[in-house]
């Protein structure tokens, strides 16, 4: 079984990327709630987006607004809003390196959620790139599904693809008291660390911090499971 904790639309797109026949359950661990976010940015401020939610949260006209994005999906969202955007390679460290490699902008605004990792604003500011933050949305924890325990207990090797540190924190809290032998696939070392710190595992790290690499890792796990069976 593949157990997805992403919002329903994202989960459906990801399932379409997987190979073979398998059982799946979609149980989002959080609900995104946007704040009131019409902001006035100065021309010398470039935006930083570390998720598509940050792009979607803003009601401002973003036409020709400079933006730095964590990865391809966020970049696509920003471009669709009219941003003049570029991207890093999928995680906070790569994004910071990408921002530091440019010379045009000297001030930045990180549009982020209530829960975040990576300390992007603090690290950039510490390296001479003044960066402020706007908390534009919250990822509110959903109640644990009533049927979760009966769904996964007794099933060997349920596969949990985990796409964010926030998802990892909530999912591990859900699972910590269950008798399960889950197989986690983490999109980044940060997500991997959250799961391992909970005492759960094992955790496979995707070869790259993107949906395609995650799909490849899940498909490989599914194929391995079929061979064992």
N, C-alpha and C positions, 0 to 999 in steps of 0.2 A: 504493500500500500504506500502511496505517496500522500503525505499529509501536508497541505499547503495552508499557511497562515496569512497569506497576502489578501488584500481586498479582492472582492469577487472578480472584477474585470481583469485585474492583473493576473490573478490565479488562472483564469480561463485562457488567457494568452499564453501563459507559461505551459499549461497542460498541452496545448496544441503543438508545442515545440518538442514534446517527448515522444520517444519511439516505443512501439510495442503495446501489448494489452496489459492493463494493470488497474487495480482499484485506486480510487482517489477520494479524498475528503477535503473540502475547503472550509476552514474555520478561521476567519480573520481574527487576529489577536488584538487589533485596535481599530478604532474609528477615527478618521481625521476630521478635526473641527477647525475651520479657518477663523482667524481673528479679523477684525475690521482693519484692512490694510491698504488704504489709499495713501500713498506717501509721496513726498516731494523730494526728489533726488537732485543734487547739484550736478552740473555737466561733468565735473571732474571725478565723480564717484562711479566706480564700476561695481556692478552687482555680482555677488557670488551665490550660486545655487548648488546645494548639495542633495537636492531631491526634486522630483517633479512637483511635489506639493508646494515647495517654495515658489515656483513659477506660477502655479495655479492660484496661490493665495493672494497675489497682488492684483488689484483692480486698476492700477495705473496704466497709462499708455506706455508700452515698453518699446515702441517703434524706434529702431536705431540705438537703443540703449545697450551699452557695452556690458557683457556678462561673461563670467567664467563659470563653467559647469563641471560637475564631478565626472560625468560620463555621457555616453551617447544618448541614452533615453532622456536625460535631463536637457541635454543640448537640443534635441529635437523639439521638446516642449518650448524651450526659450526661443528658438528660431521661429516656431509657429506663432509666437506672440510678437514677432518683429525684432527681436534682439539681434544685435551684432555679437554673436556668441562664439566662443571656442571652448574646448573641453580638455580636461585632464584624462588620466588613464584609469579612472574608476574608483579611486579611494582618496582619502584626505591628504595623504603624503604626496601623491602624484599631483593632486590639484594645487597644493602649495608650491611645489616645484614649478609647475606650469605658470602660476601667477608671478612667481619671483623671476621668471625668465623674460617677462615683458617689461618694457620701459615707459610705456605711454602714460599709464595711470599711476597716481600716487595715493589715492584714497579709495577704500573699498567698503561695501556693506554686505555682510553675510545675512541672507534671508534664510532663517532656519526654523526648526521646530522647537517646542518646549524641551524635548529630550534630544540631546545631541552628544556626539563624541568627536574627538579629534582636535578640539580647541583651536579651530582654524583662525578665528579672529585674534586670539591671544598670540598664537605663533606668528602670524603675519605681522602683527603690531610689533612684536619683539624683534622681528627681522627688518624693521624700518619701513613697513607698509601699513600705515594706520588703518585699522579695520574696525568698524562698528558692527553691531548686531541688531537685527530686527526679528523678534519672535513672532512669526507670522501664522503659526498653526500649532495645534497640539495633536498628539497621537494618543487618544484616550483608550485605556485598556478596556477591552470587552470582557464580559463575564465568561467564566470557563464554561464551555458547552456541557450541557447536562449529560450527553451520551459519550463524552470523551473517553472516560475510563473503559467502558464496555467496548468501545470501538477499537481501541488500540491494545488493551491488555490481552495477552494470549496470542497476539500476532507477532511472530518473530521478525525483527528487522524492519520495522516501519521506517520509511525514509522521510526525513524532515528537511527540506531545503529552507535555509534561513537567509533572508536578504538584508537584514539590518540589525544593529545592536539592540534597538528597541524591541523588535520582534523576538530576538534571542532572550532578552530579559524576561519578557512576559511568558514565552513558551516554556522556558525552564522552570518558572514558578508554577506553571500548570502541571508539569510532568514530575516534579521532584519527589512527590510522595507516591507515585505510581510504580507498579512492578512491570517495567517495560525494558526492552533492549533496543532503544532507538538508534538509527543511523542518521547522523546529522551531516548535512553538506552546507558549508559556510561560504558566503560570497567573498569574504575578506578575512585577513588575520584578526582584525578587531572583533568581528562576529565570532570567529573561532575561539578567541580568548574568553569572551563572555560565556560561551557554552561550557568550556573546560573549567572555568572558575566555579560553575554551578555544581560540579562533580558529575555531570552527565557526559556521555560520549559513547563511542568514538566520534571524531569529527574529521570529515574529509574537507580539505580546502580546495575550492574550485581553482582551475589553472589561471583564470583571470577574473577580475571583479565585474562580471557582466552576465546578463541573462543567458546568453548562448553557452558560456562556459558552465554555468549552473545546470543548464539542460543536458549538456554532454555528460556531466558528472552523475546526474540522476539517471540518465539512460544507461550508463555503464553499471551503476548499482543495480538497476532493474535486470539487466542482462545477467549479471553475476548471480542474482537471486534465482533466476530461472535455471541456471546451470546447476546450482546447489540442489534445487528441488528435483 
